[in-house]
Every structure is written in structure tokens, then in C-alpha cells.
Amino acid sequence: MNIFVGNLAREVTEEDIKAEFAAFGEVTSVALIKDKFSGQPRGFAFVEMANQEEGDAALAGLKGKMLKERTLDISEARPRTDSRGGGGRSGFSGKRKPQRRR
């Protein structure tokens, strides 16, 4: 089961998250999402639990729990879609048109 964990403090590590979830079962992976430019945590993570029962127990046991003075916001992760942004079809590409010389 894949679980979304939000409202994380910047100083929370993957090990901190794993320790919280390990109390409810086997944690297969933890992915603390970081900004690709600064490398700083973005305040959310994804935790993969070994099975549905352990994931459900973690959801029930950790919902509203405090971690490093922040209340965890957890839910079952939604499947990723292929639309990763890029804007709509406004016609604006973000590039400026070259100026014509006079």
C-alpha cells in the first residue's frame, strides 16, 4: 500500500518517517520528496507498506499524530497520472518573440 504523508517539518528525515510507520508493519520504502534545484525537502513523502492491512493500521494510527511539532496529514496515495503540468493550451510558450530591427 502506498501512503501519502504531508505537512512534514523540514528537519524530518526518511529514517524518522520509517520509524513512525515501522510500528505498524513492514515499511518497503520511504521517498522524501525534495526540490530538484535546492535539494531541500518539499514537506511531503510517500511510504510503501508491505500489505494493505499494515497500511490501513498505519493510516488509522498515525492520522493526526505530531512529528517534530507538525501534525501529520496522511492518506492513501492516489495513482500517478501522466499529466505532469506544462500548462494548458493558451498559446503562450514562455518564450519572447525576437524584436524586429528598424
Secondary structure, DSSP 8 states (H G I E B T S, - for coil): -EEEEES--TT--HHHHHHHHHTTS-EEEEEEEE-TTT--EEEEEEEEESSHHHHHHHHHHHTT-EETTEE-EEEE-----S------SSS--S--------
